[in-house]
Amino acid sequence: MNIPASLMRSHEEHRREAAFPLKFSILTVSTSRYENRDQKDVTGDVAEEILRKSGNEVVERDICPDDPAMIRNAVMRMIEKSDVVVVCGGTGIHPQDLTVEAVKPIFEREITGFGEIFRFLSYAEIGPAAMLSRA
């Protein structure tokens, strides 16, 4: 792919101006994990490991059930102390998967490319089941 030099300069300028390291909060949405807190939060652990290995800081982690008000409240609380809030879970097509509906109203902008890349990478690992994600 041949990218024009002017676009590359813009991309490089954005990277130079970006804050680093970033402060992340991780919210795992899972009723079963919320009700059984003695169980390991593998998803949250993996997210934290990836973020820390990338040189970022994880300032908070929490677990909440598949409850839109609790999801929204947790995200709003985390926004106060974080540059980025990562929400894991509740993005499938089950009737209780309400994370997308809970957080979408509080976003200023949606980065639709994230979902596309996430499903593409998931498809390489799990095949057609990747299409069931609304992440």
C-alpha positions in Angstrom: 0.0 0.0 0.0 1.4 3.4 -1.0 0.6 6.0 1.6 1.2 9.6 0.7 4.0 11.3 2.6 1.6 14.0 3.9 -0.6 11.4 5.6 2.4 9.7 7.1 3.6 13.0 8.6 0.2 13.6 10.1 0.2 10.1 11.7 3.8 10.6 13.0 2.8 14.1 14.5 -0.1 12.6 16.3 2.1 9.9 17.8 4.7 12.4 19.0 2.0 14.6 20.6 0.3 11.7 22.4 0.5 11.4 26.1 2.5 8.4 27.3 2.2 6.4 29.5 -1.6 6.4 29.6 -3.6 5.7 32.7 -6.1 2.8 32.1 -9.0 1.5 34.1 -10.3 -2.0 33.4 -14.0 -3.0 34.0 -15.0 -6.6 33.6 -18.8 -6.9 33.0 -19.9 -10.4 34.1 -22.7 -11.3 36.4 -21.2 -14.7 37.3 -17.8 -13.1 38.1 -19.5 -10.4 40.1 -21.5 -12.9 42.2 -18.4 -15.2 42.6 -15.6 -12.8 43.3 -13.4 -15.6 44.5 -13.2 -16.8 40.8 -10.2 -15.5 38.8 -11.0 -12.6 36.4 -8.9 -14.0 33.6 -10.1 -11.5 31.0 -9.2 -8.6 33.3 -5.8 -10.2 34.1 -5.0 -10.5 30.4 -6.0 -6.9 29.7 -3.9 -5.6 32.6 -0.9 -7.7 31.5 -1.0 -6.4 28.0 -1.4 -2.8 29.1 1.4 -2.9 31.6 3.8 -4.7 29.2 3.0 -1.8 26.7 4.4 0.6 29.3 1.0 1.9 30.5 -0.4 2.3 34.0 -3.5 0.5 35.3 -5.0 2.7 37.9 -8.2 0.7 38.7 -9.9 -2.6 38.1 -13.4 -3.6 38.9 -16.1 -6.1 38.1 -19.8 -5.4 37.7 -22.9 -7.4 36.7 -24.7 -7.1 33.4 -26.7 -4.2 34.7 -26.8 -1.0 32.5 -26.9 1.5 35.4 -24.1 -0.2 37.3 -22.0 -0.5 34.1 -22.5 3.2 33.3 -21.8 4.3 36.9 -18.6 2.3 37.0 -17.4 3.7 33.7 -18.2 7.3 34.7 -16.3 6.8 38.0 -13.3 5.4 36.1 -13.3 8.2 33.6 -12.4 10.6 36.4 -9.1 9.0 37.1 -8.2 7.5 33.7 -7.2 8.4 30.2 -8.8 5.2 28.9 -11.4 2.9 30.2 -11.3 -0.7 28.9 -14.6 -2.6 29.3 -14.5 -6.4 28.9 -17.6 -8.4 28.5 -21.3 -8.0 27.8 -20.8 -7.3 24.1 -22.4 -10.5 22.6 -25.9 -11.0 21.4 -27.4 -12.6 24.5 -30.3 -10.6 25.9 -28.3 -9.9 29.1 -25.3 -8.5 27.1 -26.1 -4.8 27.6 -22.6 -3.2 27.8 -22.9 -1.5 24.4 -26.3 0.0 25.2 -25.1 1.1 28.7 -22.0 3.0 27.6 -22.8 4.3 24.1 -24.8 7.3 25.4 -21.8 8.6 27.3 -19.3 8.5 24.5 -18.3 11.7 22.6 -17.1 9.7 19.6 -17.3 6.1 18.5 -14.2 4.4 17.0 -15.9 2.0 14.7 -12.6 0.7 13.3 -11.9 -1.0 16.7 -14.9 -3.3 16.3 -13.9 -4.1 12.7 -10.3 -5.0 13.7 -11.5 -6.9 16.8 -13.8 -9.1 14.7 -11.2 -9.6 12.0 -8.6 -10.8 14.5 -11.2 -12.9 16.4 -12.2 -14.5 13.1 -8.6 -15.7 12.6 -8.8 -17.4 16.0 -12.4 -18.6 16.4 -13.9 -18.5 12.9 -17.5 -17.4 12.2 -18.4 -17.1 15.9 -16.5 -13.7 15.8 -19.5 -12.2 14.0 -21.5 -12.5 17.3 -19.4 -9.8 18.9 -20.7 -6.2 19.1 -17.4 -4.9 20.5 
